[in-house]
Amino acid sequence: MDSSRILIVDDDRLMLTLLIGVLRHEGFHHLESAMSGKQALVKLLQFRPDIVFLDIEMPGINGIETLRAIKKLGVVTQVVMVTATPTAQHVSDAKKGGAAGFLVKPVSPAKVAAAVKSCHEKTHQEEGEIELFVLDGAQP
């Protein structure tokens, strides 16, 4: 069992449930969820997650705006952006915003596990060595 604290943020209840199930299956049990950027920021300050899976397309405060707010708050966490519409602009905004990685929906258990592993590795790297990873969920 892994002791990492993970926050999953997605306005789609089905996607939220899927990610929680995948992470539990992978041995993660310290999980919290939020269905909006605003709710995510409140949970972030209470829960202090090691990793955040953050949907980009959400009403109100979208994922990119939420990412920027997380970084402004100074909470040390690895943020993995998640989207079904991977555009060059999304990847660029995620990288500029300080995201650790980028997952493309639909996500597979293997891609989620690889994202968590990459985030754990990033926590032990020097800041200048860190590079955004992109995992295409459509690949097997």
LINNORRA-V610479 format. One record per residue. N is the residue number from 1. PHI is phi in whole degrees, -180 to 180 (* if undefined). PSI is psi in whole degrees, -180 to 180 (999 if undefined). NEAR is the number of other ideal C-beta (glycine too) atoms within 8 Angstrom. Layout:
# LINNORRA-V610479
n & phi & psi & near
N & PHI & PSI & NEAR
N & PHI & PSI & NEAR
This chain:
# LINNORRA-V610479
n & phi & psi & near
1 & * & 134 & 5
2 & -94 & 140 & 8
3 & -95 & 7 & 5
4 & -61 & 140 & 10
5 & -96 & 127 & 12
6 & -128 & 132 & 15
7 & -109 & 128 & 17
8 & -111 & 126 & 14
9 & -124 & 117 & 17
10 & -160 & 137 & 13
11 & -81 & -8 & 8
12 & -95 & 110 & 7
13 & -57 & -37 & 6
14 & -64 & -45 & 6
15 & -65 & -39 & 11
16 & -61 & -47 & 12
17 & -63 & -41 & 8
18 & -62 & -49 & 9
19 & -63 & -41 & 14
20 & -61 & -45 & 11
21 & -62 & -43 & 8
22 & -63 & -46 & 11
23 & -66 & -40 & 13
24 & -62 & -43 & 10
25 & -62 & -33 & 7
26 & -81 & 0 & 11
27 & 99 & 13 & 7
28 & -98 & 128 & 12
29 & -126 & -7 & 7
30 & -97 & 79 & 8
31 & -120 & 142 & 12
32 & -132 & 159 & 11
33 & -137 & 158 & 11
34 & -146 & 150 & 11
35 & -112 & 11 & 9
36 & -155 & 162 & 12
37 & -63 & -42 & 14
38 & -61 & -47 & 8
39 & -64 & -36 & 10
40 & -62 & -42 & 14
41 & -66 & -38 & 13
42 & -65 & -48 & 9
43 & -64 & -36 & 13
44 & -58 & -46 & 15
45 & -71 & -31 & 9
46 & -80 & -44 & 6
47 & -91 & -28 & 9
48 & 49 & 64 & 8
49 & -70 & 152 & 12
50 & -78 & -34 & 9
51 & -136 & 141 & 14
52 & -124 & 126 & 15
53 & -97 & 116 & 15
54 & -125 & 115 & 14
55 & -66 & 143 & 14
56 & -83 & -48 & 13
57 & -87 & 97 & 9
58 & -139 & 147 & 14
59 & -69 & 158 & 5
60 & 76 & -123 & 7
61 & -82 & 112 & 10
62 & -75 & 177 & 11
63 & -63 & -38 & 15
64 & -66 & -44 & 12
65 & -64 & -39 & 9
66 & -65 & -42 & 15
67 & -57 & -48 & 15
68 & -61 & -40 & 9
69 & -66 & -39 & 11
70 & -60 & -46 & 13
71 & -67 & -37 & 9
72 & -65 & -34 & 6
73 & -69 & -21 & 9
74 & 80 & 15 & 5
75 & -75 & 127 & 8
76 & -82 & 109 & 3
77 & -157 & 154 & 12
78 & -95 & 125 & 11
79 & -109 & 125 & 13
80 & -109 & 116 & 15
81 & -78 & 143 & 16
82 & -130 & 132 & 16
83 & -154 & 154 & 14
84 & -94 & -11 & 7
85 & -121 & 79 & 7
86 & -78 & 106 & 10
87 & -110 & 161 & 6
88 & -60 & -35 & 5
89 & -65 & -43 & 6
90 & -60 & -46 & 14
91 & -64 & -44 & 12
92 & -62 & -47 & 8
93 & -63 & -39 & 9
94 & -64 & -44 & 14
95 & -65 & -47 & 8
96 & -62 & -33 & 6
97 & -78 & -10 & 11
98 & 97 & 18 & 6
99 & -67 & 148 & 13
100 & -83 & -31 & 11
101 & -161 & 179 & 14
102 & -146 & 119 & 16
103 & -111 & 139 & 15
104 & -104 & 129 & 13
105 & -74 & 148 & 9
106 & -76 & 142 & 6
107 & -94 & 143 & 12
108 & -102 & 159 & 8
109 & -55 & -38 & 8
110 & -64 & -40 & 6
111 & -69 & -38 & 13
112 & -65 & -44 & 15
113 & -62 & -41 & 9
114 & -65 & -37 & 9
115 & -65 & -44 & 14
116 & -63 & -44 & 15
117 & -61 & -45 & 8
118 & -62 & -39 & 11
119 & -65 & -42 & 14
120 & -61 & -41 & 9
121 & -65 & -39 & 8
122 & -65 & -30 & 10
123 & -67 & -16 & 8
124 & -108 & 10 & 5
125 & -102 & 158 & 8
126 & -71 & 149 & 5
127 & -55 & -41 & 5
128 & -68 & -19 & 4
129 & -87 & -13 & 6
130 & -75 & 132 & 9
131 & -129 & 141 & 4
132 & -63 & 132 & 11
133 & -102 & 147 & 9
134 & -125 & 121 & 9
135 & -115 & 118 & 11
136 & -84 & 110 & 8
137 & -67 & -15 & 11
138 & -79 & -15 & 5
139 & -80 & 151 & 5
140 & -69 & 999 & 2
